[in-house]
Amino acid sequence: MVNLQNTTSLNGLINQAQAGAGSSAANPASSLLGNFSTATLIIGLFAGLVGSAYFLYGKRQENFPWLFAGMALWIVPFFISSAWWLGISCGTLAFAPFVFSKYV
């Protein structure tokens, strides 16, 4: 809402309107993407590609750790908006089937 009582000129009205929309005008894609950054979207894309490969491999070989890791790599990027935490969690999920198949 614009307070018209405190604006004495057109410039004051424009400044007040810009100050009210400052957070959304600084990052116009934030409303479309939520809190996801470009790095998060790229990490999520690669996690989905690796997850698809793991899922197909696990399905064909009937190897459940690879199958579940693939599904997890599809799902996890939807819930983590920090690029660092997403990279760490997707890296861990991508490495987990190797460790599971060797030690378990």
Secondary structure as GFF3:
##gff-version 3
##sequence-region A 1 104
A	DSSP	alpha_helix	10	20	.	.	.	ID=ss1
A	DSSP	alpha_helix	22	26	.	.	.	ID=ss2
A	DSSP	alpha_helix	30	33	.	.	.	ID=ss3
A	DSSP	alpha_helix	38	61	.	.	.	ID=ss4
A	DSSP	alpha_helix	64	75	.	.	.	ID=ss5
A	DSSP	three_ten_helix	76	78	.	.	.	ID=ss6
A	DSSP	alpha_helix	83	103	.	.	.	ID=ss7
###
